[in-house]
């Protein structure tokens, strides 16, 4: 039981969150934060396919991981296209399959990549990607833990975008992605006003939202609209 206790703790907290009127961006961020820690990966990102089939970030632990997935073809897009895991234990050996992805990933200090599909019944709505700092960073048990978190994320996203009408899941995903767009806009405002990098700006946004009991997208929209003073949010230290 001891080895599985951290994963069980994450699952219990996440299920408790899903039982309430939850914040999909915050839940996704909690899952990717936990994913890196639970699996032994260096960074992680959760990506959704938009209406054009392009992958867009919903949550990530690092901007470099986000940029790699959104701009370069690689394992994450394969996992999304095929609904099957794309396991790359050694990126140095993947230069023939994904030359641009492997080159950029190695330059950023990543040595392995594990892309896990976000599956919901017959739909594949995105992928969870974990980057390792060493070859073979995740063993098979860690990959299974990552897939459990990916499945939980898919359930949470589906619950968030559910509508009382019949239409493909992919047509409804922009509802979730729009929340992230607003959060990105607010991060930009905070970063510029506070002379911060985007990671620190996001940390302060999350901390202030938690302190005030607000959804991330709700607070972000107020910052962008000017109804919440960015200086007040910047005065809230990021949680560590």
C-alpha positions as CSV (number, residue, x, y, z in Angstrom):
1,X,0.0,0.0,0.0
2,X,2.9,2.4,0.8
3,X,4.2,2.6,-2.7
4,X,0.7,3.5,-4.0
5,X,-0.3,5.9,-1.3
6,X,0.8,9.1,-3.1
7,X,-1.2,8.1,-6.2
8,X,-4.2,7.1,-4.1
9,X,-4.0,10.5,-2.3
10,X,-4.1,12.3,-5.7
11,X,-7.1,10.2,-6.8
12,X,-9.0,10.8,-3.7
13,X,-8.5,14.6,-3.8
14,X,-9.3,14.7,-7.5
15,X,-12.5,12.7,-7.2
16,X,-13.5,15.0,-4.4
17,X,-13.0,17.9,-6.7
18,X,-15.0,16.3,-9.5
19,X,-18.0,15.9,-7.1
20,X,-18.3,19.7,-6.8
21,X,-18.6,22.7,-9.2
22,X,-14.9,22.5,-10.1
23,X,-12.3,24.5,-12.0
24,X,-11.1,22.5,-15.0
25,X,-7.9,24.4,-15.4
26,X,-6.9,24.1,-11.8
27,X,-7.8,20.4,-11.7
28,X,-5.7,19.9,-14.8
29,X,-2.8,21.8,-13.3
30,X,-3.0,19.8,-10.1
31,X,-2.9,16.6,-12.2
32,X,0.2,17.5,-14.2
33,X,2.0,18.8,-11.1
34,X,1.2,15.5,-9.4
35,X,2.2,13.5,-12.5
36,X,5.7,14.8,-12.6
37,X,6.2,14.0,-8.9
38,X,4.5,10.6,-8.9
39,X,6.1,9.2,-12.0
40,X,9.6,10.5,-11.6
41,X,9.3,12.6,-14.8
42,X,11.0,16.0,-15.0
43,X,8.0,17.9,-16.6
44,X,4.5,17.1,-17.7
45,X,1.8,18.7,-19.9
46,X,-1.8,18.1,-20.6
47,X,-3.0,18.9,-24.2
48,X,-6.4,18.9,-25.8
49,X,-7.2,18.7,-29.5
50,X,-9.1,21.7,-30.8
51,X,-11.8,21.8,-33.5
52,X,-9.0,21.7,-36.2
53,X,-7.2,18.7,-34.6
54,X,-4.3,20.8,-33.3
55,X,-3.0,20.2,-29.8
56,X,-3.3,23.1,-27.3
57,X,-2.1,23.2,-23.7
58,X,-4.6,23.0,-20.9
59,X,-2.0,22.7,-18.2
60,X,1.8,22.3,-18.1
61,X,4.6,22.4,-15.5
62,X,7.0,24.1,-17.9
63,X,6.7,26.5,-20.8
64,X,9.4,24.6,-22.8
65,X,7.4,21.4,-22.7
66,X,4.3,23.3,-23.8
67,X,6.2,24.9,-26.8
68,X,7.6,21.5,-27.9
69,X,4.2,19.8,-28.1
70,X,2.3,22.7,-29.6
71,X,4.8,23.5,-32.4
72,X,6.7,20.4,-33.3
73,X,5.4,17.0,-34.5
74,X,6.3,14.3,-32.0
75,X,5.1,11.5,-29.6
76,X,2.2,13.6,-28.2
77,X,0.7,14.0,-31.6
78,X,1.1,10.3,-32.4
79,X,-0.6,9.4,-29.1
80,X,-3.4,11.8,-30.0
81,X,-3.8,10.5,-33.6
82,X,-3.6,6.8,-32.7
83,X,-5.2,6.7,-29.2
84,X,-2.2,4.6,-28.1
85,X,0.7,5.5,-25.8
86,X,3.9,6.7,-27.6
87,X,6.8,5.7,-25.4
88,X,10.3,7.0,-26.2
89,X,12.8,5.8,-23.6
90,X,15.7,7.4,-25.4
91,X,15.2,10.6,-27.4
92,X,18.8,10.3,-28.8
93,X,17.6,7.2,-30.6
94,X,14.5,8.9,-32.0
95,X,16.2,11.4,-34.3
96,X,15.2,9.5,-37.4
97,X,11.5,9.3,-36.5
98,X,11.1,12.8,-35.1
99,X,14.3,14.7,-35.9
100,X,13.0,18.2,-35.0
101,X,11.3,17.1,-31.9
102,X,14.2,15.0,-30.6
103,X,16.7,17.8,-31.3
104,X,14.7,20.5,-29.5
105,X,13.9,18.1,-26.6
106,X,17.5,17.2,-26.1
107,X,18.5,20.9,-26.2
108,X,16.0,21.5,-23.4
109,X,17.6,18.8,-21.3
110,X,15.0,16.1,-21.8
111,X,16.2,12.5,-22.5
112,X,12.9,10.6,-22.7
113,X,9.2,11.2,-23.5
114,X,6.0,9.4,-22.6
115,X,2.8,10.5,-24.3
116,X,-0.4,9.0,-23.0
117,X,-3.8,9.4,-24.7
118,X,-6.8,11.1,-23.1
119,X,-9.4,8.5,-23.9
120,X,-13.1,8.7,-23.3
121,X,-15.1,5.8,-24.7
122,X,-14.6,6.0,-28.5
123,X,-13.2,9.5,-28.3
124,X,-9.5,10.5,-28.0
125,X,-9.5,14.2,-26.8
126,X,-5.9,14.8,-26.3
127,X,-2.7,13.5,-24.6
128,X,-0.8,13.7,-21.3
129,X,3.0,14.0,-22.0
130,X,5.7,13.4,-19.4
131,X,9.3,14.4,-20.1
132,X,12.2,12.6,-18.4
133,X,15.6,14.0,-17.5
134,X,17.3,10.7,-18.2
135,X,16.8,7.8,-20.7
136,X,14.2,5.3,-19.4
137,X,13.1,7.8,-16.7
138,X,9.7,6.0,-16.3
139,X,9.3,2.3,-15.6
140,X,6.1,0.5,-16.7
141,X,4.5,1.0,-13.3
142,X,5.1,4.8,-13.6
143,X,3.6,4.8,-17.1
144,X,0.5,3.0,-15.8
145,X,0.2,5.7,-13.1
146,X,0.5,8.4,-15.7
147,X,-2.3,6.7,-17.8
148,X,-4.5,6.6,-14.7
149,X,-4.0,10.4,-14.3
150,X,-4.7,10.9,-18.0
151,X,-7.9,8.9,-17.7
152,X,-9.0,11.0,-14.7
153,X,-8.2,14.2,-16.6
154,X,-10.3,13.0,-19.5
155,X,-13.3,12.3,-17.2
156,X,-12.9,15.8,-15.6
157,X,-12.7,17.5,-19.0
158,X,-15.7,15.6,-20.3
159,X,-17.8,16.6,-17.2
160,X,-16.8,20.2,-17.7
161,X,-17.8,20.4,-21.3
162,X,-20.9,18.2,-21.1
163,X,-23.9,19.6,-22.8
164,X,-27.5,18.4,-23.0
165,X,-27.3,17.8,-26.8
166,X,-25.9,15.2,-29.1
167,X,-22.7,16.3,-30.8
168,X,-19.1,15.0,-31.1
169,X,-16.9,15.5,-28.0
170,X,-14.3,17.3,-30.2
171,X,-16.9,20.0,-31.1
172,X,-17.3,20.8,-27.4
173,X,-13.7,20.9,-26.3
174,X,-13.2,24.7,-27.1
175,X,-15.4,25.3,-24.0
176,X,-12.5,23.9,-21.9
177,X,-9.7,25.4,-24.0
178,X,-11.3,28.9,-23.8
179,X,-10.8,28.9,-20.1
180,X,-7.1,28.4,-20.7
181,X,-7.0,31.2,-23.3
182,X,-8.3,33.6,-20.7
183,X,-5.7,32.4,-18.2
184,X,-2.9,32.9,-20.7
185,X,-4.1,36.5,-21.3
186,X,-4.1,37.2,-17.5
187,X,-0.6,35.6,-17.2
188,X,0.6,38.0,-19.8
189,X,-0.9,41.0,-18.0
190,X,0.7,39.9,-14.7
191,X,4.0,39.1,-16.2
192,X,4.2,42.5,-17.9
193,X,3.0,44.5,-14.9
194,X,5.2,42.7,-12.4
195,X,8.2,42.1,-14.6
196,X,7.9,38.3,-14.0
197,X,8.3,35.3,-16.1
198,X,5.2,33.4,-17.1
199,X,5.7,30.6,-14.6
200,X,5.9,33.0,-11.6
201,X,2.9,35.0,-13.0
202,X,0.8,31.8,-13.2
203,X,1.9,30.8,-9.6
204,X,0.6,34.1,-8.3
205,X,-2.6,33.9,-10.2
206,X,-3.3,30.4,-8.8
207,X,-2.4,31.5,-5.3
208,X,-4.7,34.5,-5.4
209,X,-7.6,32.4,-6.9
210,X,-7.2,29.8,-4.1
211,X,-7.1,32.5,-1.4
212,X,-10.2,34.2,-2.7
213,X,-12.1,31.0,-3.6
214,X,-12.3,31.9,-7.3
215,X,-12.0,29.8,-10.4
216,X,-8.8,30.5,-12.3
217,X,-10.7,31.5,-15.5
218,X,-13.0,33.7,-13.4
219,X,-10.1,35.6,-11.8
220,X,-8.2,35.7,-15.1
221,X,-11.2,37.2,-16.9
222,X,-11.6,39.9,-14.2
223,X,-7.9,40.8,-14.5
224,X,-8.1,41.1,-18.3
225,X,-11.3,43.2,-18.0
226,X,-9.7,45.4,-15.4
227,X,-12.2,44.7,-12.7
228,X,-9.5,43.2,-10.5
229,X,-6.4,45.2,-10.0
230,X,-3.3,43.2,-11.2
231,X,-1.3,44.8,-8.4
232,X,-3.4,43.1,-5.8
233,X,-2.8,39.7,-7.5
234,X,0.9,40.4,-7.8
235,X,1.1,41.0,-4.1
236,X,0.1,37.4,-3.4
237,X,3.2,35.1,-3.2
238,X,3.2,32.0,-5.4
239,X,2.6,28.8,-3.4
240,X,5.6,26.5,-3.3
